[in-house]
Amino acid sequence: MNTNPNGQRGMTLIGWLIVLALIGFFTLCILRIGPGYLEYYKVVQVLKSLQAERGVADMNVMDIRRILSKRFDVNDIRTITPRQVRLQKNGPGWVVSVDYDFRTPLIANLSVVAHFERSLALPAR
């Protein structure tokens, strides 16, 4: 009979199943939450492109929302609408703010909520 003085080495089938279940759970979380972060990145890019727009300080609220609407459509942003973007006059320029929640179902009736907020100043040129 061959005995190993250090005992058996390696994982059992139950150990492998637990590791695979954990990997599967975290992969599911990333696949569900990832699109929300990608969309937030697109929203920030739209706001930065608005910041680079010439003559935006002279525009009224409706003109800025029209520009935002077109850029949200091009970038396929569905979580937030241009009406939810807050615009405040700040001296000669504007301050543009977004504050929204991304909600997605995870498993059965369990959902994940991510809160995003960002503000950018649109200076007069």
Secondary structure, 3 states (H helix, E strand, C coil): CCCCCCCCCCCCHHHHHHHHHHHHHHHHHHHHHHHHHHHHHHHHHHHHHHHCCCCHHHCCHHHHHHHHHHHHHHCCCCCCCHHHCEEEEECCEEEEEEEEEEEEEEECCEEEEEEEEEEEEECCC
